[in-house]
Amino acid sequence: MGWTRKDLLTMRDLEASEIVLLVDTAASLQEIAGREIKKVPALRGKTVVNLFYESSTRTRTSFEIAGKWLSADVINFSASGSSTSKGESFIDTAKNIAAMSPDVVVVRHSSAGAAELLARELPCSIVNAGDGAHEHPTQALLDLLTIREKKGHFEGLHVAIVGDIAHSRVARSNIHGMRKLGMTVTVAGPPTLIPPYVQELGAKVSYRLEDAIGDVDVIMMLRLQQERMTAGLIPSLREYSRYWGLTLDRLAKHARPDVLIMHPGPVNRGVELSPEVADGPYSLILDQVSRGVAVRMGVLLLLAGRKGGDGA
Amino acid sequence: MSRPAPRHREKAQVLDEVALDRALTRIAHEILERNGGAKDLAFVGLRTRGVTLAHRLSQKIAQIDGTTLPVGTLDITLYRDDLGMRGTPVIRGTDIPFSIKAKTVILVDDVLFTGRTIRAALDAIIDLGRPTAIQLACLIDRGHRELPIRPDYIGKNLPTSRRESVAVRLKEHDGEDRVVIEEPEEA
């Protein structure tokens, strides 16, 4: 057991033991958030670059806080206001940043495989903070940490992931992670938003919300991206909300009384989640965000602290 | 830990169960004597065996003085000066469920060696607040200090060579109370 990877690119690549190591490390680091002085010297002298080509609030901020709490120097790069707007290509920008010797580059990009490309090209550690509709491993890890804290274990839990599965990197990373940890996953959504390969990932499929949420420990609602409507994949937001929106009424009728509600954010209130559910007692949405910092601390620490890293 | 561990064999026993208990009893008395009682004292044990020893010292002081002192757990992994040299850092968490402000913190470790762990622990404690004072208790002082650190309470001074190691075995972890010197097995 141990962490030997240079990069964190996908949940698909990870062994169950590596996922557990990441979750355990994050769980132990959570205590720092409650301290008066939220800083430990573990990554002193290390540099973390956030390379974000897509907008992000939670992920970028939490990587930044995580790096700072561990005493790393954190530099934020966003595509707007950079040489990208002067026409510099992704890989050229990345190579220029790498020439400044960062230890870890955290990358978000709208193209699947962007992080993997950097991992091949650059000598530093790469963290995938979301690449297109491919993967978003740190989101899956923070979801897993949140679930384990509430339920105490992974094995045997049943999770329903509801909404736009086809375009969701969060769904994909979670399905990979949860299946490796012995959990059952049911995905549910309108047929146009369920990709044909989900069964190959080991997930069950349901086309009715009422059926999907009936016997699960956790319901994970996904954000419906409004562009899906203009693309003709759903007829209207109102119809989507009517069939797929999670309301108190639906929960009371169909779900277990102790079911937990998760959402990776940002929430479309009144579309996939009614406000009463989003703010309700079973909602873990803000717990997820707090765990996000701990997970990103864990990831940075394991990548930068691995043996044969730059040493101390 | 991925550090290759050479096989060790026992060379000599340093403390048996009775002697170990006696040493802890003496340290408990010394703590009370030096601090004029148990007022505003708190224990912080270093993972893993320092925590166990801290709990035992706290029990001894409760027996002698009737005061139950709080015991916290410190994991100094995040403060080490050799991150990246030892393989995967294993974080097991710090848990100090009381304020150390205006307390005299007695730091407890099983074996004092180079002093680097204690250096890290001092930084870690000070990051949690400003104690009145920090004192250091350790069951075995085996010498070879690399930093100017000196314990306040010592169970036993034990001259060792660097190639030897000192194993503190405690019932809670190892099923027995014993301290032994080990040396690497010849190939």
Interface residues (C-beta under 8 A of the other chain):
Chain A: M1 G2 W3 T4 L21 D24 T25 A27 S28 L29 E31 R35 E36 I37 K39 V40 P41 A42 L43 L70 G298 L301 L302 A304 G305 R306 K307 G308 G309 D310 G311 A312
Chain B: M1 S2 D75 T77 L78 Y79 R80 D81 D82 L83 G84 M85 R86 G87 T88 P89 V90 I91 R92 G93 T94 D95 D123 A124 D127 L128 G129
